[in-house]
């Protein structure tokens, strides 16, 4: 299987976006079967990577082949990619400037790298609404740059058609990170760390109201499946877990949790993300070594030895790496191939 190497291979975005073969009906039963299925999957994966002293966003086939650098900006660090539901656009954060002048901002661009547009300065961790017409992001807590992922205060929704920024009605939202949006648009899920009266937990936040619900599941970085029926998250540094997400009652809840990937120390596993069909999850994996006292899973913190992996979501520990260069590869996000016009 071809995988992303030390450098970004030559190629064009046009060829990368060519539609791959449609998946067969068979289920993966082991890593070899999984690799074979991924080679035929009609999806791509975008992730952040550090090479030549710079963070860039790279897109690969689902099996890690045919890598293309989408950003190629030696003076700007691009991080935290999230692909639009139709697979045509990408929102992300960019760290610009140096030292005390550094600022993290949210940007939007086409998936081929064109049409780069500033959404908001001093903003973090954007996510898409399911209709692809709006982006939600977290405002930075401080004017001075800070790597801590929970240094946030407030949720804002950006309407792509009007350019309007609308603040969430609940003004008491702070120290959130890893925001995601339920497919029906009614709820956000996010981790809170030392804020809103919580020590550390995953919350469901009413998208257009004031309700905040503690889901009472340990850990962080939730991701909702495309059908809205499941949630994946990391209960600790060494496990990735999936549970059924129940919105039928007065308050959301998570039931029937099970482990989908486990990892022996010192190899951490983080940043789980659902494939568009819900069959797979991508994640980051690498050693636990800190840099300047900061954990390697934090956005913008170098993570030598980290790579992108994909697991079969229907079983436990059926997974394969799709990168092997260890160039701080983190924050994978799946990209559906856009529908081709006849």
N, C-alpha and C positions, 0 to 999 in steps of 0.2 A: 504494500500500500504506500502510495506517495504521500509524504507529509511535509508541512512547512519546515524549511531548513533555517540555517543561520541568517541568511539574507532573504529579501523578498524576491521571489522569482519573477523573471520578466513575463509579461503578458498584458492583455488588455482587459478592461472591465467588461467590454462588450462580449468577449469570448467567455468570461467567467459567468456572465448572466445567461448564457445559452442554457436552455432547459435540459436537465439531466433526465435519465430514464425514470419512469414511475416505479415506485416500490411495488414489489410483489406482495402477495398475501401472506407469505410465510413469516413466522416470528423468529427473531434471533434466539438461539439456544446457548450461545457461548460467544466469546470474543471474536473468533474467526467468522462466525455467522453474522455477528454485529458489524464487523468491518465490511463484509460483503454487502450487507443491506445499506450501510452508509454510502458505499460507492455508487449506489443507484438512487440515493435519496434526492428528491427535487428541492433541496434546501441548501443554503450556504450558512456559514457561521462567521460573524464579525467579532473581533476581539482586540484588546489593547496589547501592544508589545513594545519593548524597549530595545532599541538597537542604534548604534552609532551616536550614543548620547542623547537620544530623543525618543519620546513616546509617539507612536503612530497607531492608526487603526488599520488592521489587515483583514481582508475577507478571503475565506477559503471554501472549497467544497466541503460537504459534510464529513468526508473522510480525511480532510486536511490537505488535499491536493490543490494545485493551481492557486497558490497564494498571490494576492494583489494588494499592494499598499494603496489605500484609498486617500491618504492625506499628504504624505511626503512634504512636511513642513518642518525644516530643521530648527526653526526658532520658536515653535509653538508645540506644546505637549497636548495631544488629543487622547482622551480617555473616556471610559464608561459609555460605550456605544449601545444604542437601542434602535432597532430597525422598525420602521412603520409597519402596520399590519398588512399592507399591500406589497411590501418589499421594495418600494421605490425610493424611500427617503430614510434618513438617519439623523437622530438627535444624539448629542454627545456633550461632554464638557471639554473645555480647552483651558489649560494653564498658560497664561501669557505674562511676559515681564519676568523680572528677576528680583530676588531679595524682597525688601519691603514693598516693592512695586508690583509683585506678582498678584494676579487676580484670576480666579476660576470663574468661567462663564459658560452658559448654555448656548449651544449653536445648533443649527439645522442645516442639512445639505442633502442634495440628491445622492443616491447610492453610488453614482459614478464619480463623485467628488465635486461636481459642479453646483452652482447655486448656493454657496456657503453664506449663511445668514445668521447674524447675531440675534438671539432670542432675549437674553437677559444677562447683565453683568452681576458678578458676585452671587452666582446661583449654582445649584448642584443637582445631580442625580435625577435627570428628567425621565419621564415615562410617557407612553402614548395612550390616548383613549382608543378604544377598540375600533371606532369608526375612522381613525386616522386624521381627524379634523382638529384635534387639540393635543397639547402637550402639558403635562403637569410637572412642576419642578419645585425644589426647595430653595428658599432664600438663605444666603449665607448669614451666620449669626454675627460675625465680626467684620469690620472693615478691613482689618489686617488678615492676610492669607493664613489659613490653618489647614493642616492635613487631616485632622480628626473628622471622620465621616459624619459624626453626629453634631458638628458645629453648624446647626441650621435653626432657623426660626421662621415658621410659616410655610404654607403651601400656596402656590400660585398656579392658575390655569391660563395658558396662552392659546388663544383662538387663532389658527393659521389663516383663516379667511379675512378676519377683521384686524388682526394684529393687536387685539385687546388683551391686557393682562388683568385677570380677576382674582383677587385674594380670597382664600377660603374664609367662610363666615366665622369659623372658630379661630379666634385670635390667640388662643392659648396653646397652639401647637408648636412645640419646639423640641430640639434634640432628636428629631426623626432622621432616619436614613433608609436607603434602599426602598424607595416608594414604588408601588405598583398599583394598577388600576383594574378593578374587576370588569369583565367583558360587558356587563350590563350598565356600567358607568355609575353604579350606586355607591360603591365602596372603594376606598384606598386601603391597602395593607402596607405597613411600614414597621421597622424596628424603632423603638425608643430607648435611649440610653441616658439615664440620669436626668430625666425631664418629665413634666406633667404629672409628678407624683409617683413615677415608676422608676425602679432601679434599672431593669433591663428586661424587655419583653417585646412581643409582637402584637401590634394593635390593628384592629379594624376601625377605620375612620369614615364616618358618613361623608360622602363626597359633596353633598349639598346641604348638610345639616350640622348639628352640633354633637351628635352621638359619637362616643369613643368607647370601644369595647376591647378589653384585654382578652386575647384568644387563649391565654393560659397554656401556651406551648413554649418550651424553653428555646433559646437561641436567637437567630437573627437572619436577615436577608431573605424574606419570603418572595416567592414568585408564583403567581396564579396561573393555572393551566389555561390554554386558550378557550376551553369550553366552560370555564368558571367552576368546575366541579371539584378540583383538587388544588392543593397548595404544596409547594416544595420549599424546604428551608434547611438551615443547618442548626441542629440542636446544640452542637459544640464544634470544636475544631476538627474532629475526626469522623464525623458522621453527616450524611445527607439523608433527609427524611421526607416522606410524602404522606399526606393525610387527606381525607375527604373534607371538602369545604362546604359547610351546610349554612345556607342563607335562608332556610325556610321558616325559622322561628323568629321570635322578637329580636334576638341578637345573633349575629354570626357565631359559628363555633366550628372547631376542627375535631373530627372523629376518625377512628380507625387508622392511627398513625403506623407506619412501618418504615424500616430503613431500606434505602435503595442503594447506597454506597457506604462502605466503611473503609477507613484507612488507618494503617498502623503508624504510630509515632516514629519519626518526626514529620511525616508527610501530611500536611494539612489539606483539607478539601473545602472549597468555598465556591460562591458565585453560581449557584445552580440556576439553570434556565431551561424552560420547556421548549421542545420543538413544536412547530405549528400544528402537527397532528396529534400531539400528546404522547407519542410512542417513545420518545427519547428525552433525556436531559443532558445538557452540556454543563461542565463545571471546570473549575481550576484546581490544580493539585501541585503542591510543592513543599519544600522544607520550611520549618517554623522559624528560621533565623530572622531576628529583628534587625532593622537598620535605624540607627539614631534613636533607639528606643521605641520605634513604631512597628506595629505588626505588618507583615508583608501583604496581608489581604486588603489593607486600606488603599483606597484609590490614590494613585500617584506615588505610592511608596514602592521602591524597587523590590523585586521578588525573584532573585536569581534562582534558577532551577525550577521555576513554575511553568507548567504546561497546561494546555487545554485537553480535556477528555470528554468522551461521550459515553453514556450508559443507557442500557435498556431499562425503561421506567417500569416495566412489568415484573421485574425480578430483582434480585439482590446481587450486587457485585459482578454483574456482567457489564464490563466497561472496557474501553480501549483509549489510549492516548491518540490524539490526532495531530499534536505537535510534539517535537522532541528536542528542540534547540534550547529550551530553558531560558528564553529571553524575556522573563517577567511576563509571560503570557497569562492574562487574566480577563475577567468580566466578559465571558462569551455571550453572544446574543444571536439567536437564529434569524435567518433572513429567508422568507419564502421567495421563490423565483417569481418575478412579475409575470402575469399572464401575457402571452404574446398575441399581438393583433393578427388576425388572419390576412 
